[in-house]
Amino acid sequence: MSTDFELAASVREDLGKGATRRLRKENKVPAVVYGAGLDPVSITLGHDEFFHSTENEAFFSHIVTINVGKKKEKVIIKALQRHPSKNRLMHADFIRVSMKEKLKVNVPLHFMGEDVAPGAKEGGVVTHEMVDVEILCLPGDLPEYIEVDISELEIGSSLHLSDIKLPKGLEIVALGQGEAHDGQVVSIQANRAALVDEEEETAAAAESSDGEESEEGDSE
C-alpha cells in the first residue's frame, strides 16, 4: 500500500495551555508523535490542510508522512480531538510505524450486496452492529477498508467477525482473544412496524369475520 497522505509540520517548543490557545487562534493544531522506542515530539500542523485530510475516510487507515523540516516520520493517527460544537480540530496523537513491525489499526467496513440480499428485498431491516474492525498487520498490508458481503443474508440471519473474508496478511484482533469475542457484525431482522401492521390487519379481519358470523346466527 502506498502512502497517499503527507502533512507539513513544525516542532513545537512552546508548550502549555496558553501556548496551545495561541496556536489555535493562529489556525494551527497541536499534535504529538510518539512510539517506536523514541522520545515523543510535540508538533504543530496547519489546521486547514489537516482538516481536509481528515475528510477522507482513508486517512484514518493509511500511513501518513509527516514532514518536519528535512525529517520525515511515517505514522498512523491514533487519536483525534474535535471541538464539541465547532467544525474544528483541537489535538491529534500520531504513532510512529516500522514497515517491519505489525501494528493494530481500526479499518472501516464497507458492506456490499445490501441491494440484492434476500432479507432486504423482503422488507427486512439491515443493522450494522460494527462500522470498523481492529486488525493486526504489517504496514505494507494495511487496507483502506474491508469489504463485507451480505448479498446472501436472509431475514433472521447475521454475519460475525469470523465470517469476514480478509485479504492476505490481515488478522482480526478480537478473534485472537477467543470465540467469545466473535462479535456480530451485521444482521437482517424483520421490520417490526410491518409486523405490527400485519398483526393489526389480521386481528381486524378476525373481528370482522366474528361479527358477520354473529349476525348470521341472529337472523336464524
Summary of the structure (lengths in Angstrom):
residues: 220
radius of gyration: 26.6
end to end distance: 84.4
largest distance: 102.2
contacts: 613
relative contact order: 0.13
helix: 31%
strand: 38%
